[in-house]
Amino acid sequence: MRQDRDVTRRAFMVGSAAALLLPTAAASAASPALTTLFDHALQAWPDYPEMLRRLAAGGIADTGSDAAILRMVVRGLERAAALETAFPYGKRLGASPYVISHRHGVWLEIEDGPGDPAFRFHPLEMEAERLRAEAARGIVPPLFMLDAAREGLRARYPTNAPAAVARELDVLASLRARAPREPGVWQFPGGPGYYALRLRCTTGTDLTPLGLDRLVRAEIAALTRRADALLERLGLSRGSVGARLRALKQRPEHLYANDDAGRARAVADMNAVLDRVRPRLAAWFNPPIEAGAHVTRMRAADETAGKRGYRDPATGTYYPDLADARERPGWTLATVACHETIPGHMLQLRREAVAKPHALQARYAVGYEEGWAIYAESLADRMGIFTPVEQIGFLQSWLFRLARVAADIGIHVHRWSRARAVAYLTETVGFELFFPFAVEVDRYAAEPAGFAGDAVAALTLAELAKRRTGPAAMRAFHDAVLNRGPLSVEALRAVT
């Protein structure tokens, strides 16, 4: 076991939404017997083999909801164990093959203040040793990641750097000549195998990298064709879909003034979308329905500080990021409203709070929560919520969710450069929805396959939903998906 896998059981706790006081509903999460078994297994964390041994001895019936949830956790543990056994390096729990990156590492976690410096900086010394040891095995972070750590430490300690900081800087400098100039796990020993196992962990499936690549590219092509037709109706017929999305973004009739009045109008428009959703929910969902969800402007101080949009499940409130309102054209916000509130996160979180899933269930239902919210965008489209121009916003959102997976595979399997990945996102999606595409790409480089689970879960839910026709069938489907708490893709297929 790696020494840095010292996470605690608290790290497994489900979100604060699980503590909400909500009316009871006919939920069917893990039974008391399975919950007790999970508690027993969790006591052995992070010893995967022992956890699996305890689960195997549990005597849970091999049919029904308990069986699907147990199988999901067992498969998740098996995949995690396989990844750690074959590739015992990098960030804890296999999230990154690198000891450090621009996004993680002890160098970002050092706390200044009183106390013994030797104690405070000991983790940094251990990190430096791990960097050396893993470099000897051929695992060296790309140059831009090394340099981010060097620059960060130098900025924090411009003079009189503690000895541990100086040693880490020396190690980082010594690795620069060996560091790859472009990212991609294909470059280090066993890299393709690492990516394949990592993908199995993040999707909760046995999809191969090339199989997933074909899947998302086929869906991207279909979404692009639909977006192309809608853009042509708006008089935007020349250039790539990405270029035309950028042109649509500039049309003044869709822009909000970057002032209090503009932000108030944006919030009102998002709430108007939810007013369209509410009357239709009962045809698609059984109670409980989070019909009271709403959008409120965040505090001006939070906007000024650059705070991202966030939810308050206790009040059913979503606070959008409108610091630069002109960067949020109206045709994009309808999808955001549905994703974040109803029928997206707020509705799902309400059911999850009732189901009270075990922490192990929540952990190995990879991609479920975000996958549901992405699926909810397509459900809103199917419900007829969006106007034609808002449909373009929905399509762009899905293009982004899938294009980021294609770009990730491009970097780690097809040997794309960072510039090529940025160009692909620009051409496919048009403009960034969250962070600049260069920032997105660098995240994919540091955390391979990190967003694949969201996309696979959303695609699976959409596929399963298409098999249902009529209100009763859809309500039953959504009960099966939501009332048991989070489920992996394999578990979703088993219970629906």
N, C-alpha and C positions, 0 to 999 in steps of 0.2 A: 504494500500500500504506500502511496506517496505521502510524504510527511505533511504536505499542505492540504490534504483532504480532511482537515480538522473542522469541517462544518458541523454545526449542532443541529439537533432536532428542531430548534426554533426556526432554522432556515427553511424548514418545510411548511411552516404554517401558512394556511391559505389566507387570502386577503381579508381586509377589514370588513368586506361585505358579508362575510360569513357570520359576523357577530350582530347583524341587524336584527331588530325585533320585527318579524314579519308574520303574517297569518300563516297557519299551517296549510299544507297542500299535500296532495297524493304523490309524494316523492318516493323514489325507490333507489336510494344510494346503497352503499354497502350495509349489509346486515350487522347486527351486534356481534355475531360470531366472526365475520370477516374483519370487522373493526378491531376486535381483540387480537386476531391473528396479525393484522398489520402493526398493531402496537408492539407485539412481541418481536416481530421482524425488525421494526425500527430501532429497537434497543441495541441491535447489532451494527447499526450504521457506523462507519462506512464499509463494513466487511461484506462485500457483495455475496461471496459464496455462502457465508453463514446465514445471511438474510434469505437467500434462495432455499437453503436447507430447511429453515424454519417454516417458510411458506409451503414447501412441499409436504411437510408433515402436518399441515393444518387440517386435513380432512374436509375441505370444502367441496360440496357437490360440483360435478363438472358440467352442470347445466344451469341456465338462468342468469340473472343479472350479476350475482356474486361471481359466477364463473368467468364472465366476460371481464369484470373489473380485476379479479385476481390474475387472470391471464395477461391482462394489460400490464400490470405491475411486474409480473415475472418476466415478461418479454423485455420490458424496459430495463430491469436489472441485468438481464442476460446481455443485452446490447451494451450497456455501460461497462459491464465486466469485460466483455470482449475488447472494447476500445481501450480500456486501461491496461489490460494484459498485453495486448499487441503493441501499444504505443504509450508507455508510462512516462510521458513527458508533457511539458507545456503547462497551461493554466489549469487550476483545479477543476476536476470533473470534466476534463476534456473539451472545454468550451473553446480553447485556442491551443494550437500546437506549440506556441511560443511562450517562454517564461515571461517575457515582457512585450508590450506593444505600446503604441500611442494611447491605448484605451485601458490598459491594465498593468499591474505590477506594483511591487512594494514601493517603488520610487514615487508613486502617486499617493501612497497611504501614510507616509512618514508624518508623525505629529510632532511639532515643536512644543517646547515647554519644559517644565521642571522634571526632574528625575534623572536616573542614571543614563547618560548617553549610550553607554555600551549596551544597555538593555534595549533602549529605544531603537538603536540602529542594527541590532543583531539580525533581524529579518532581512535587512538590506545586504548584509554580508552573506547570508545564506542564498539570497537571490543571485549575487555575483558568482558564487560557487556553482549554482545550477546553470547559469549562463555558460560558464566555462565547460562544465561537464556535458551539457547538451550540444554545445558547439563541437565537441570532440566526436559526437555521434552524427554530426552532419546537420544538426538542427540549428540554424542561425536565422533570427528574424530578418526580414527585408530591411534594407538600409534606411528607409524613411521611418521605420519603427524605432530602430536604434537611435537615430538622430533626434527623434522626438523625446526619447528618454534623456539623452545627453543634454539637449537644450533645456528641458524642464528642470533637471537637477542643477545645471549651471545658473539658470535664472533664479532658482531658489537659494542657492549658495554661491553667490558670485565671488566671495572671498572667504578665506578661512573655512573651507569645507571640512566637515568632520572626516575622520579617517575612513569610515565605511563608505561615505559618499565618494571620496577620492578613489577608493578601490573600485567601486562600481563604475565610475567614469573611466578608469583605466581599462577595465574589461570591455566596456562598450567601445572604446576607441580601438582596442586590439582586434575587435571583431569586424570592424568596418570593411576591411579589405576582403573579407570572406563573405560578407553579406550580399545576398542577391539584390540587384537593382530593381527588379520587379517582383511582385508577390506571386504566390502560387505554391501550394503544398506539393505539386508534382515535382518540385525541385529537390526535395530531400528524400533520404532513403525510406522506402515504403510509403511515400506520400500518397500515391493513388489508393493504397489500401486504407490509409488513415481516412481519406475523404469518404470512401465508401462506407466505412464503419460509422464515421461521424454523421453521415446522412441518414443512416439507419436509426441512430439515436435521436436526431432532431425531428424526423418525420414519424417515428413509431411504426415504420413499415420496412419491408425489404426491397424497396425501390432502389435501383441502381442509378448512379449519376447520369448515365446516358439515357436510361429509361425516363427519368424525371425531366431531363432536358427535352426529350421529344414531347412529353406531355405538356410542359408549360409553353413550348414554342407553338404547338398546335393551337392551344387556347389563345395565345397572343395573336396568332394569325386571324382567328375568328373574331376576336375583339377588335382588332385593327380594321377588319372589313366593315364591321358595323359602325365603328367610329367614322370611317371614311365616308360612308353613305350619309350619316347625320351631318357631318361637316360640309359635304357638298350641298345639302339643302340650305345651309346658311351662307352659301356663296363662297365657301372656302374649298376650292377644288384643285389647287396647284400646290405641289410640294409634298413632302412626307406628312404623315399624320402628326408626327412630333412638331414639325414646323407650323402646321396649321393650328395645332393646339396653342402654340405660342402666340400666333396671330389672334386667335380668339380671346386669349387672356388680355390683350390690349384693347379690345373693343370697349369704348367708354360706357356703353349701356349696362355692362356687367360689373363695373368697378364701383367700389365704395370710397367715399372721401376719407382721407386719412386723418379724421378728427372725431370728436365725440359723436357728432350726428351720424357720421358714416358708420361708426362701430355700432351705434344703437340700431341703425337700419339693418346691418348684417345680422345682429342677434335676432331682431324681429323677423327677418326672412327665414332664419333657421327654425324659429318657433312656429312659423307658418307652415313649414314642411311637416313638423310634428303634428300640427293640427290636421293635416291631411292623413297622417298615418293612423291616429288614434281610432277613428270610426271603423277602420278596416281590420284592426287587430283581432277582434273576436272571431272573425271568419277563419283566421289562421292559427290562433293560439287558444288553448284553454286557460282558465285562471291558474295562478295569479299573473296578471299582466301589469307591467310597470307603466301604467298609462299617465302617471303624473310627471314623467321625465320632462325636463325643460332645459333651455339654454339661457345662461346669464353671463353678462360681461364680467370678466375678471377685474380685480381692483387695478386702478391705474398704476399703482406702484409695482404690481406684478408684471403688467405689460411693459413698463419702462425697464424692469429688470430682465426682460427677455424670457419670462417663464413660459413654458410650453403649455398647450391646452391640457386640462385635467378634469377628472370626474370626481364628484362627491356622491357615492352611492347612497349614503344615509339620507340625503335630501333629493336624490334623483336629478342632480344638477350637473350640467356640463359647462365648463368655462373655456371658450375657445381662445386661441392665441390670435389676437387682432392688433398686435403692436404696430404692424404695417398693413393696414386694412387693404391697401391697393394691391397687395400681393395675394389677396384671397378673393378672386372673382366670384361673383354670386353663383355661377353655375357649378362651382366646386363644392359649395357649402351644404347643399342638400344631402349629398352623400355623406359628408362628415357628420351631419346631424343624425342621420339614420345609423351610421356606424357606432357612434358614441353613446346613443341613448336607446331609442326604440326603432326597429326591433333588434338593435345591436347589443352593446355591452350592458346597458342598464337592465334590459329584460333578462339577459342571461345571468347576470349577477344576482338578480332577485331569486331566480330558481336555484342557483348554486347555494345561496344563503339558507334556503329551506332544506336542500338536500344534505348539507353539512358533510361534504366529502372528506375522507381521511387525507392526511397530508401526503401519504404515498400515492394515493389516487391522483391528487392534484399534480404531483410532480411528474408522473409518467403519462399524463394525458397531454402529450406534447402537441403544441399548436392549437389546442382546443379553444381557448378564450379568444385569441385574436382571429383564429379561423372562423369562429362563429360570427364575429363582428363583420368580417369581410364577406362571409356568406350572407349576412343580413343586408348588405348593400344590394346583392343580387335579388334577394327576396323583396326588398322595397321596389326594385325595378319590376319584378314579376307582379307585384301588387298594383302597379300602375301609379306609383307615387310621383315619379319624376316627369317633368316636362321634357320635350325633346332636347333642349340645351342642357338640362340637368342630367339627362341620360349620358351625354358626353362626359360629364364629370364623373359619373359612375364608371364608365368604361375606362377613363383615364386612371381612376383609382385601381381598378383591377389590372390594368396594364402595368402599373407600377409594382403591384404586389408580385406579379409573375415575372416581370422583367428583372427585378432584383435577384430572383432565383437563377434566371438564365445568365445574368452577369456573374454571379457567384460561381456557377459551374464553368463559365467562360474563363475566369481567372484560374481556378484550381484544377480544371481538367483540360480545357482547350488552350491553355497557356496565353491567355489574353494579357496585354499590358493594362495598367491602370487607365491610360488614356483611351484605349479601345473600349474598356468597360464604361467609362464616362460617356463616350460618344454613342455607345449603344443605348444607354438610358436616355440620353438627350433625344436621339432619333425616335425611340419607341414611346417615351412618356411625354416628351415636350419640355416640361419644366419640373423642377423639384417640388414635391408636395410636403416634405418635412425638412430635410437638410440638403445642402448643395450636393449634387451628384458625386463630386470628388470626395466629400466626407462619407457618403454612403459606400462608395467603392472601397475606401480604406477600411471601413468596418468589415466588409465582406472579406477583405484580405486577412484581417486579424482574427475573425471568428467564422471560419468556414461553415457553410450550410446553416448559418444561424437563423435565417428566415424561411427555410424550406418547409418547416413544419406548419407554419401559418398558411402558406399557400396550398399545401397538400390537404390540410384539414378543410379549407374553404372549398377547394375543388371537389373533395369527396362529399361534403354536405350538399353542394349544388347538384352533383350527379345523383345522389340518393333522393333528393327532393323532386327531381324531374320525373322520377318513377311514380310519384303520387299525383293523383288527380282528384279534384274535389275537396271541399273544405274539411270534411270529416277525416279524410286520409291525411291531409296536411297537419291538422291538429294532433292526430295520433303520432305522426312522425316527429313533430316538434316536442311532444311529451317524451317520446323515447330518447330524443337527443338531449333534452334539457333536465329532465327530472332525476336522473341518476347522478348528477354532478359531472365534472369533466371526464371526457372519454377520448381515448386515442382513436386514430383512424380505424385500426383493426377492431377496436371495441365498438365503434359506431356501426361498422358493417355487421357486427354480430348481434346487436340489439335492435336494429331497425329492419 
